[in-house]
């Protein structure tokens, strides 16, 4: 075999191996520190006040791992591998999972608007239009009766305005009983009888096997626009609410600082735990944030705050890690520590 031919074969084999290492996906998800995006370009309140500093939304980068990413995760700090079936339930496609994440982001934005506008004493009106089916649990009765994206508007003839209406109603039922759901699908209306059954991972709990998100429409004055792009999940709720409130009020909450943080927020302004907070601390530190808000979980031993504080110590950052259980606690901290 000629030298040229051997060289060509070697190049082809090397190219094939490289392609496999960088493109072949393993049954794992890899999570790593993402970015800390300033929210001023993302959120715009009509006629809102400007600030000297910035509020930052902090992200985690994630995706199905290739062979190279799997190898990197064995050595790099704050890279985390998780089995694919623990991230995405079996039977749920990547597209469905991504859609669910975007829907949770939308719900998070709505909750942030409600909290911020009520705190600022501004006009707000909320309309409830039922609930959407986000995901179906494989092996549960709803898997064969409903579809992701169905809008549930009634259960046994009773109006369903938000997720808790359906959840609370079903909690009073027993396994083997059925509920009649009035749903909207593809501009049509239909009824589905769905039986209740124990959940595969918790036989003491019964349900039909769906995850839900409330379909709300929120109207506010002054108007606000949020352009979060392809970022998904509910964990930016606290920072969204702080940025909106900062623009609604003349007082500059940032005091010229770079403020970061994370935490899901509900319509009562309570801050909930999120995943991957260690990676978010790293991302915020790399962006130069001086304050990082972390869910306190009412002082739980393994709270997000405790993990964030330990991570900050490990990486040697001067960033202040602040525990919060509510939106108001974050506002009070920023006003006190001007």
Beta strands, then each sheet from edge to edge (+ up, - down):
strand 1: 25-38
strand 2: 43-45
strand 3: 54-66
strand 4: 80-83
strand 5: 123-136
strand 6: 151-155
strand 7: 158-159
strand 8: 178-185
strand 9: 188-195
strand 10: 197-199
strand 11: 202-207
strand 12: 210-221
strand 13: 224-226
strand 14: 258-261
strand 15: 264-265
strand 16: 271-272
strand 17: 291-295
strand 18: 320-324
sheet 1: 4+ 1- 3+ 14+ 17+ 18+
sheet 2: 2+ 13-
sheet 3: 7+ 6- 5+ 12-
sheet 4: 7+ 6- 8+ 9-
sheet 5: 10+ 11-
sheet 6: 15+ 16-
end
